[in-house]
Amino acid sequence: MKILLIEDDVEISDMLKKFLGTEGFEVTAAYDGESACKKFFEEEYSLVLLDLMIPKINGMEVMNVIREKSMVPIIIVSAKDTDSDKTLGLGLGADDYITKPFSVTEVLARIKANIRRSTQYAVGEIQEESTIKRGELVLNINDYSIVKRGKKIELTSKEFEILKLLMKNPKKVYTKEQIYSSIWNEVYVGDENAVNVHISRLRNKIEDDPRNPRYVITVWGIGYKIGEGE
């Protein structure tokens, strides 16, 4: 599997490239945003590791360029560790966020988890009902697509998984803890940012009026459930 590593610190880049190489990954390094954008469109990658503070074109702008054409998993690896930075990164399309300093084993675990979720889209889940319909939304589990009024909506892997979780269980209300544990496959430690950001981003994509959602419904004091779109 190929990884595009966008990191201007040569020492960190070389360390990650060497370590990931021993784990069987083919890593292409880019040291600035301009070369990163060029290299991304020259090959097909399974995942992007992206530092935010890179020269020429910053990391957020690079992510916008990638997201215009691809839903490849993007993991931000940055020394910017405030909640606002994480929220902004996730809101612009990142799938995960790792703060520096980090352990290479943590990076490896996050890479494998995100690639595994992304790869499952191509494999499909033939044991399940192939499509689920709620109102004007049609979710196809086999090709991991979501269509509304005949128009395909592009979702990230986590946005899709959240919507699928809710749509498959229309009578159930999920707490933020349950959503986080199901989608991130990690123990919930009380940080609501990740769930909040992805719910907000999902609503912006599927709702006619995100401020008055008809599909991803808030059940105050508990969590979220799927609506019928009426």
C-alpha positions as CSV (number, residue, x, y, z in Angstrom):
1,M,0.0,0.0,0.0
2,K,1.2,3.5,-0.9
3,I,1.3,6.4,1.5
4,L,1.9,10.0,0.7
5,L,3.9,11.6,3.5
6,I,3.8,15.4,3.5
7,E,6.2,16.7,6.1
8,D,8.8,19.5,5.8
9,D,10.9,18.3,8.8
10,V,13.4,16.0,7.0
11,E,14.4,14.1,10.2
12,I,10.7,13.3,11.0
13,S,10.0,12.4,7.4
14,D,13.0,10.1,7.1
15,M,12.2,8.4,10.4
16,L,8.5,7.8,9.4
17,K,9.5,6.7,5.9
18,K,12.0,4.1,7.3
19,F,9.7,2.8,9.9
20,L,6.7,2.4,7.7
21,G,8.8,0.8,5.0
22,T,9.7,-1.9,7.5
23,E,6.0,-2.5,8.0
24,G,5.4,-3.1,4.3
25,F,4.3,0.3,3.2
26,E,5.6,2.2,0.1
27,V,6.1,5.8,1.2
28,T,6.5,8.8,-1.1
29,A,7.8,11.9,0.7
30,A,6.9,15.5,-0.1
31,Y,8.4,18.4,1.8
32,D,6.1,21.3,0.7
33,G,2.5,21.7,-0.3
34,E,3.2,22.4,-3.9
35,S,5.2,19.2,-4.6
36,A,2.6,17.3,-2.4
37,C,-0.3,18.3,-4.7
38,K,1.7,17.4,-7.8
39,K,2.8,14.0,-6.4
40,F,-0.7,13.2,-5.2
41,F,-2.1,13.3,-8.7
42,E,0.8,11.4,-10.2
43,E,0.0,8.1,-8.4
44,E,-2.8,6.4,-6.4
45,Y,-2.4,6.4,-2.7
46,S,-4.1,4.4,0.1
47,L,-3.6,7.1,2.7
48,V,-2.1,10.6,3.2
49,L,-0.1,11.7,6.2
50,L,-0.2,15.5,6.3
51,D,1.6,18.1,8.4
52,L,-0.3,21.4,8.6
53,M,2.7,23.8,8.8
54,I,4.5,23.2,5.5
55,P,5.9,25.8,3.1
56,K,4.6,27.1,-0.3
57,I,1.1,25.8,0.2
58,N,-0.1,25.1,3.8
59,G,-1.6,21.8,4.9
60,M,-5.2,23.0,5.0
61,E,-5.0,24.2,1.4
62,V,-3.4,20.9,0.4
63,M,-6.3,19.0,2.0
64,N,-8.8,21.2,0.1
65,V,-7.1,20.3,-3.2
66,I,-7.1,16.6,-2.4
67,R,-10.7,16.6,-1.2
68,E,-11.9,18.2,-4.5
69,K,-10.9,15.0,-6.3
70,S,-10.5,12.2,-3.8
71,M,-11.9,10.7,-0.6
72,V,-8.6,9.0,0.3
73,P,-8.1,8.8,4.1
74,I,-6.1,11.8,5.4
75,I,-4.4,11.8,8.8
76,I,-3.1,15.1,10.0
77,V,0.1,14.9,12.0
78,S,0.8,18.3,13.5
79,A,2.3,20.2,16.4
80,K,-0.8,22.4,16.4
81,D,-2.8,20.7,19.1
82,T,-5.6,23.1,20.1
83,D,-9.2,22.0,19.9
84,S,-9.8,24.7,17.3
85,D,-7.0,23.3,15.1
86,K,-8.4,19.8,15.4
87,T,-11.9,20.9,14.7
88,L,-10.9,22.9,11.7
89,G,-8.8,20.0,10.3
90,L,-11.6,17.5,10.8
91,G,-14.1,19.9,9.4
92,L,-12.2,20.4,6.2
93,G,-12.1,16.7,5.5
94,A,-9.4,15.0,7.6
95,D,-10.3,11.5,8.9
96,D,-7.9,11.6,11.9
97,Y,-5.6,13.9,13.8
98,I,-2.4,13.0,15.6
99,T,-0.4,15.6,17.6
100,K,3.3,15.9,17.8
101,P,5.3,14.5,19.5
102,F,3.9,11.1,18.7
103,S,5.0,7.5,18.9
104,V,5.5,5.7,15.6
105,T,3.4,2.8,16.9
106,E,0.5,5.1,17.4
107,V,0.9,6.4,13.8
108,L,1.0,2.8,12.5
109,A,-2.1,1.9,14.4
110,R,-4.0,4.9,13.1
111,I,-2.8,4.2,9.5
112,K,-4.0,0.6,9.7
113,A,-7.3,1.5,11.2
114,N,-8.1,4.1,8.6
115,I,-7.0,2.0,5.6
116,R,-9.0,-0.9,7.0
117,R,-12.1,1.2,7.1
118,S,-11.4,2.6,3.6
119,T,-10.7,-0.8,2.1
120,Q,-14.0,-2.2,3.5
121,Y,-15.8,0.1,1.1
122,A,-14.4,-1.6,-1.9
123,V,-15.0,-5.1,-0.5
124,G,-18.6,-4.5,0.4
125,E,-20.7,-6.3,2.9
126,I,-22.7,-8.9,0.9
127,Q,-24.4,-10.3,4.0
128,E,-26.3,-7.1,4.6
129,E,-29.2,-5.6,2.8
130,S,-27.6,-3.8,-0.2
131,T,-29.6,-0.5,0.1
132,I,-31.3,1.4,2.9
133,K,-33.8,4.2,2.1
134,R,-34.9,6.9,4.5
135,G,-37.0,9.7,2.9
136,E,-35.1,10.9,-0.2
137,L,-31.8,9.3,1.0
138,V,-30.7,6.0,-0.5
139,L,-27.6,4.4,1.0
140,N,-25.9,1.5,-0.9
141,I,-23.8,-0.7,1.3
142,N,-22.2,-2.6,-1.5
143,D,-20.6,0.4,-3.3
144,Y,-20.7,2.7,-0.3
145,S,-22.6,5.5,-2.0
146,I,-25.3,7.8,-0.8
147,V,-27.8,9.3,-3.2
148,K,-30.4,12.0,-2.7
149,R,-32.9,12.9,-5.4
150,G,-30.8,11.0,-7.9
151,K,-27.6,13.0,-7.1
152,K,-24.6,11.3,-5.5
153,I,-23.3,12.8,-2.2
154,E,-19.6,12.5,-1.5
155,L,-18.9,11.5,2.1
156,T,-15.8,10.6,4.0
157,S,-15.4,7.2,5.4
158,K,-16.4,8.2,8.9
159,E,-19.4,10.3,7.7
160,F,-20.6,7.3,5.8
161,E,-20.2,4.9,8.7
162,I,-22.1,7.3,11.0
163,L,-25.0,7.6,8.6
164,K,-25.0,3.9,8.0
165,L,-25.1,3.2,11.7
166,L,-28.1,5.5,12.2
167,M,-30.0,4.4,9.0
168,K,-29.6,0.6,9.8
169,N,-31.1,1.2,13.3
170,P,-34.0,3.7,12.7
171,K,-35.6,3.2,16.1
172,K,-32.4,3.5,18.2
173,V,-31.0,6.7,19.7
174,Y,-27.2,6.7,19.8
175,T,-25.2,8.6,22.4
176,K,-22.0,10.3,21.4
177,E,-20.1,7.7,23.3
178,Q,-21.8,4.9,21.4
179,I,-21.1,6.6,18.0
180,Y,-17.5,7.2,18.8
181,S,-16.9,3.6,20.1
182,S,-18.6,2.1,17.0
183,I,-17.0,4.3,14.3
184,W,-13.5,5.0,15.8
185,N,-13.1,1.6,17.4
186,E,-11.6,3.3,20.4
187,V,-12.5,3.9,24.0
188,Y,-14.5,7.1,24.4
189,V,-12.7,9.5,26.8
190,G,-15.2,12.3,26.9
191,D,-13.9,14.4,23.9
192,E,-17.1,15.3,22.0
193,N,-15.2,17.2,19.3
194,A,-14.8,14.4,16.8
195,V,-18.4,13.3,16.9
196,N,-19.7,16.9,16.9
197,V,-17.6,17.9,13.9
198,H,-18.5,14.8,11.8
199,I,-22.2,15.2,12.6
200,S,-22.1,18.8,11.6
201,R,-20.2,18.0,8.4
202,L,-22.7,15.2,7.6
203,R,-25.6,17.5,8.0
204,N,-24.1,20.1,5.8
205,K,-23.9,17.5,3.0
206,I,-27.3,15.6,3.3
207,E,-29.7,18.2,4.8
208,D,-31.7,20.8,2.9
209,D,-31.3,23.0,5.9
210,P,-28.5,21.9,8.3
211,R,-29.9,24.1,11.0
212,N,-33.2,22.3,10.9
213,P,-32.2,18.7,10.1
214,R,-34.7,16.1,9.0
215,Y,-32.3,13.1,8.8
216,V,-29.7,13.3,11.5
217,I,-32.0,14.3,14.4
218,T,-30.7,15.5,17.8
219,V,-32.5,13.9,20.8
220,W,-31.7,16.4,23.5
221,G,-29.8,15.1,26.5
222,I,-29.2,11.7,24.8
223,G,-27.7,11.8,21.4
224,Y,-28.8,11.2,17.7
225,K,-31.1,9.1,15.7
226,I,-32.1,8.9,12.0
227,G,-35.2,10.8,10.8
228,E,-37.5,10.0,7.9
229,G,-36.7,13.2,6.1
230,E,-40.3,14.5,6.4
